[in-house]
Each structure stands twice: as structure tokens, then as C-alpha cells.
Amino acid sequence: MEIAKAARKAANTLKTLSNDKRTSALKAIHDHLRDHKDIILESNRLDLQLAEQADLSPALIKRLDLNKGDKFDVMLQGVLDVAALEDPVGRQSILRELDDGLVLERVASPVGVLLVIFEARPEVIANIGALAIKSGNAAILKGGKESSHTFQSMAEVIRTALAKTSVPTDSLQLIATREKVADLLHCDKYIDMVIPRGSNELVRSIKRSTTIPVLGHADGICSIYANKDATAEMAAEIIVDSKTNYPAGCNAVETVLIHQDTQFDVLRSILVALLDAGVTVKLEHNLYTRAREALPDEPKIVEAAEEDFDTEFLALTVAVKYVESLQEAIDHINEHGSHHTDCIITENALDAAAFQKGVDSAGVFWNASTRFADGYRYGFGTEVGISTNKLHARGPVGLEGLMSYQYLLKGKGHIAGNYVGAGGNRHFTHKDL
Amino acid sequence: MEIAKAARKAANTLKTLSNDKRTSALKAIHDHLRDHKDIILESNRLDLQLAEQADLSPALIKRLDLNKGDKFDVMLQGVLDVAALEDPVGRQSILRELDDGLVLERVASPVGVLLVIFEARPEVIANIGALAIKSGNAAILKGGKESSHTFQSMAEVIRTALAKTSVPTDSLQLIATREKVADLLHCDKYIDMVIPRGSNELVRSIKRSTTIPVLGHADGICSIYANKDATAEMAAEIIVDSKTNYPAGCNAVETVLIHQDTQFDVLRSILVALLDAGVTVKLEHNLYTRAREALPDEPKIVEAAEEDFDTEFLALTVAVKYVESLQEAIDHINEHGSHHTDCIITENALDAAAFQKGVDSAGVFWNASTRFADGYRYGFGTEVGISTNKLHARGPVGLEGLMSYQYLLKGKGHIAGNYVGAGGNRHFTHKDL
């Protein structure tokens, strides 16, 4: 509770600081992290040792290791990149004269206090810390326990750096225990947004435990629908890229729907391309029977169960089924998908438009890989996360996802009672300036 | 649960309908309500009788009465006014070439399914129903039990009207019991937003009981700060208007902060103006002592208790205290206010700017009555409510508060694997069109 109060207090100051002051603080953080690389890497080695002793998975250990390749330098550069972004604070979205001398302005302002919960990767603390300060938000950070020594060490370095700047040191606070997170999830008076970065289970459990808005996505069940006119080559290429480019990504495809009137060689091309790429293909009963006949000895062809069409495989596995119509494809996606990103492959512009109108997902694509659903690829400069919420930020979220807005009204002693509807007879001019 | 599923199904169709079709449906609702005025008013008389027998308050009975003055005709005109608004669906906010032939578009789309909970006033069903259909959203409506016969009758008329249009009848569903609301508040798979329109207690209890985003405000504790250079006349006029123009409004002022170095006659003018307007003034100890000396026999001058500065009086009562500085005023408002609308009275532009930067509320005003915080006055055409949330919609919310957005990407078979960062060497062009 004290942590949340301190964060709110810091946020109230941070909100008033100029871009110059916020940017200088980021440079100070960058320099300090660079100058204390040795100390940080020492703590990181301790975490790595403990992880090895605890027999954690090689994948996790790889994520922990801050000395791997150019990870440390990339992290440092990331802080400078965020510092160089355009200032998101104060951007004007309305400027309107309500009456002579009475002017309304709507400007972007920080959300306030963020609670960011993430797992093993230690560089996230620098990345998220930079995004928070750049956007004028205070952040409370909770990292996975596997990286606790690295986090502790980085947090100290960052706080020391901030102490010499105008940005209050409590703008970035690190917490260590799960119990504290549980407490903080109830502090809706002081915390404005929770950002979980980690497994689906983490996101789901946080969404269940708080009434504070949660930015993120629990699932990424993306679908691709091949319309009856889809060409074999394009369908195969897009589906293989969407599945195999990064199978652990939330924007990887998990379900493929094929119009039952497509030519058999479209189906065959898709299957062969997937199999060649090492993908296990789970086919719905009808399709399975046909495919088994054509490819009797292929071990990676499997009959799908019903729940496969509600599953995020996050692996080289995909579920495939026939649909009778475009509408059935749309209905299937709206019911079974996770409203993340879905795609239609077709040459028919009317069908594409109907699909893009009908599918209720953050991204609805036409003849393009689902893997394009990404803040960098969309040109946002940076990515805070991908949201399957419909309110506030949806889809890939850039710095603007950390912004709210405020209405500033400037008058000369104007009172409402002089206007029509509130007792007077003056009319509003409502003239955009 | 069935209700929520049916609403989702209706929303999926409604989302695809053109503005013409949605607008025609509103005209059909208007005509049908007009043609069945007698039946509706008969049900309304029954509700009124029951309310009188149950000895409900005259204020409540007045809100119930649909035959009072031109209320019915105003309601009918309201439906046509909403029909005439610009179509909010499909408005483009990004149009960007990511690469040759790969174009990203961001367009406004309906949120989906709204759960609207309101109290006695029966005309709200037509008003909210019209806003929902115009914006492509399905709505589940729950009205207060005092108007149940009127609601039932209006809902039937509206469903009969919709049955003859392209808008699915389940786009507007009425529910009658509290138990059903409790169930629906858990249907986060099917319901996207809850809009409570009613008492603070209603809003607070709903916010506590759901993880679905709630649009609205529980409290409206607005403050006005008179800076040390505030002039007596402007301060008195703005404060009196903010308090008395509509004391039950959420944008009425509840707390007045006065810089302790203001001239005594500024304080005196404010007090006298408030007392003349029939306002009870609760003064913090120091101020109370001074005011008592000057106006010894004034019964409407009362010493304030601490909790008066955390109270929304919703009546002709205001709490007043001295502050030592502009910063103390800002801190007081951020801590004790409800982040709705606050105002500074000053001729000093630097102090005004510091106040507008430092106060973390939806509206931060300078020399203007807090009563201007209103969708109509801001020029939004209509008002869905006023939000003290920081995410999604903040402040007075027009039709755009019922909108989300989607990313539509159109390619020609583009795959991510060809681009830098995902295994290839092509670069994005990121050119806004």
C-alpha cells in the first residue's frame, strides 16, 4: 500500500515535468547502467548459477542470461531509442471555441501509475522503465524470482541514477514478492493499469484477481480462412509463414479454415507446405479421411479433436477444418478465436470486405501473414504489448497505450447559468479552431 | 447467459450493417413509439399508481411520469436526433503503407455488447437504445423496478419495430430482475462494457462486482481553487454558478480552496454570494473563526468536519478551506477529489498552467464554471455519460465512447519472414497515405 501511495506521489510530480527533464533522466539511467555493467552482470551470474542448480530449463536460463551476445548493449540502446521518441505528453486532439473567450482543449496526459508484472527476462526492467518515464507514468515492477538478484542490482543502479535528476526516484519501484502483488492488485485508488508480460496463465490469473484495467492478451488463437477462390501458392505461403515464422508468438496462426469448395490441390499444397516445414497438422474428421488417402504414411497428419479448435498450440502444430461458407468461417472465428488477429485469403474484394466487417478481432487481414500484427511492423516505434481488450488500446500498443487525456477549459469568468439549457439564453458557438 | 449470447450474436450482425440500415431502424422505432403512445402511457399510469400506493418520494414519481409536460415528445425527438448524427462506424484514424502493396488501416468499430443499468426514468430506454443501434452496439437494458410496466411496454413496441428492419431484435433486450444482472456481470466473454446510470451507490456496487470495464463515475467531488490574486467578483460568480446551477449534478462544486493570502474581501464576497444563494457554507476551523466574527448571526455558516472535504453533498452545501500555496491546492485536489472536474480562479497564466499540468482530473478549468463539464456543452452532440476512468473514455463521453477500433491490413500475399527482424532483408516503408 505504501509502495502504491509513493508511486502515485511520484506520478503526480512526473506528470508535470517537461520532455527535456524526462529525457535527461533516461540518459542518466543509460549512463549509469553502462557504468555499472560489471556489478549487474555479477548479480546476473549468481541468478544463472542458482537457476542451473535448480535445474531450470535451458530456454529459461537463456532468457535469464544478460551477458548473452549483445543483449546488454541492445538493452542500453533501447533506453536511448525510447528517449529519442516524440513526446507523447500534451498532444492536442481537440481545440474548440465553445463561446467567445471560452476555449476547450483536449490533450494527452499520462495514465498515472502502472503495475508491470513480468517473468524471467531482466532487460525488461530497463525497457519498461524507459517507456514509463518517457510517457510520464510511474511504474511498479515485479519480475520473476529467477532473476531477482539481477533485478535488485539494476533497480539500485536505476534509483541512484534517478536521484540526480528531476524525476522522483519512486517513479520506478521494484517489488520482490508475490504477496505484495496480490495487495497491489486491490489498490485501485493508486494504480491505474496493470500490464502483465508473460504466460497466458499469468495474464488470466491477474485478470481474475483485479478490478484495475489490465492491458494485454491471455490468448492468441489466430485463424486463417482460405476462401473458395484462394490460390494454392499464396495460401500455402501465408499459412506457413504465419505458423512457422515464430510459433511461440501470440500472432502465430493456430487454426486454418478452408472453404469446402476449394480445389483439392489447394488443400494438398497447404498440407504439403506445412508438412515440409515440420508442422503437425490436426485435421477435422472429413478432411483427415481425405488426407489419409492421399498421404497414407505421413506421421504428422493427425485427426483433430474438438478442443483443438480452441487451443493455442504455441508450437509447430495447427488445426485445420472445412467450412461450408464465408459466414461459417466468420462465425467460427468470432466464437472460437481470441479476437487477436485473423486473415482471409481471397482474390474476391467483396468477400474480403465482408470478412473484414464481420470478424470482431483487433486485426483483420486480407492476403497477409498474421505475423504482421506487431507494433514495430505497424510503425509504432515501440511496443508496450498486444491487447485483445476492446476498450482503450486494442491490437499492438505503442506509447499511446500508456496515455490518457484531459480536457482543459479556459474562460474569462464564464458561468453555465448564462447559457440555454442551464437557465440563460446564450448559445454555444462550438467552432473548431 | 442466454441473453448475453443472444446479444453477442445480434452484435455480430449489427456490426456489419450500413449506416442507412441502422438509421432506418431508428426511424422505425420512433414511428412505432409514436403510434403506440397510448399503450405506453397506460402502462406508465399503472407504474405511477403503484408508486403512489408504495408512498415513493414525489421526486421519484416525477421522474417516473412519462406524460409530464412534453417528456414523451422530447424522447421521440431524441431518437431522431441520434439517427441524424454522423456515422461513427468505420471512421479512419490511420492509413499507412507498410511496404509496396501492404496497407494498414485503423477504423472505428463498435465495442460490441453493452449492459446498461439505470434507475427510474423510463425515457432512458429509448435514448440509450438509439445510441446503441446508431453506434452498431447491442445493448442489454435493466431499468429500475418502479418503471417495470412502462419498460415492458416500451421494450415490446421497440422489438416489434425492429422485427421489420435489418437490425436483429436481440440488439435491444430488456431484463427485469436483479439476479439476472448479477449473472450478466460475470459474462465477460459476451459483454464488453457496463454502463450504470444512477446513484453513486449503484455505480460503486457494480464496479465492485465485475471485471467487465465500467464506464461512468461513482463520485463527483469537484473543487474550485481561488488563487491569491483571484478577484472577488469573478470568484464569487464562478463558485455560486458551480454550486447552485444544478446542485444534484456530478459537475457541481463541493469543495472551495482559498489561498490564505487572498484579500479578506475576496473571502467575504464569496461567503456573502453563497449565503445569498441559499448555500450552507461549511468552513474549516481557522476560516470559521474569522467568518463567525464578521457574520456572528448567520445560521448557514457552520464549522466543517474533516470528512466534509471528502463528501459529495449533491445539495446547497459547500466545504471551504484555506491553503498555504498553489501546490497545496493541487495536492489536496489530487488526494481528496474524484478526478472529475476542478477549476482555478486566477489572472496569473503561469499559476494556471501549473494547476492545469498538476491536477490529475478529467477536466481542469481556468476561470470557468465546473458546470461546463458536459457533453452537450463540449459540442459532442450527445452524452453517453461522464467518466472518471482514465482508460478508454474520460470526462464527458459522446458516441465515440461506444466505439473501439480495428486494424485492417491488406496485402498481396505478403509474409513476415521476408522482412528484417523476422528472418528476411526487406525494410518497411511506414509511409502515411
Interface residues (C-beta under 8 A of the other chain):
Chain A: A11 N12 K15 T16 R96 L98 L102 L104 S109 V111 G112 D192 M193 K207 R208 T210 T211 P213 E233 M234 E237 I238 D241 S242 N245 Y246 I330 D331 N334 A352 A354 Q356 K357 G358 D360 S361 A362 G363 V364 F365 W366 N367 A368 S369 R371 F372 A373 Y376 R377 Y378 G379 N389 K390 L391 H392 R394 G395 P396 S404 Y405 Q406 Y407 L408 L409 K410 G411 K412 G413 H414 I415 A416 G417 Y419 G421 A422 G423 F428 H430
Chain B: A11 N12 K15 T16 R96 L98 L102 L104 S109 V111 G112 D192 M193 K207 R208 T210 T211 P213 E233 M234 E237 I238 D241 S242 N245 Y246 I330 D331 N334 A352 A354 Q356 K357 G358 D360 S361 A362 G363 V364 F365 W366 N367 A368 S369 R371 F372 A373 Y376 R377 Y378 G379 N389 K390 L391 H392 R394 G395 P396 S404 Y405 Q406 Y407 L408 L409 K410 G411 K412 G413 H414 I415 A416 G417 Y419 G421 A422 G423 F428 H430
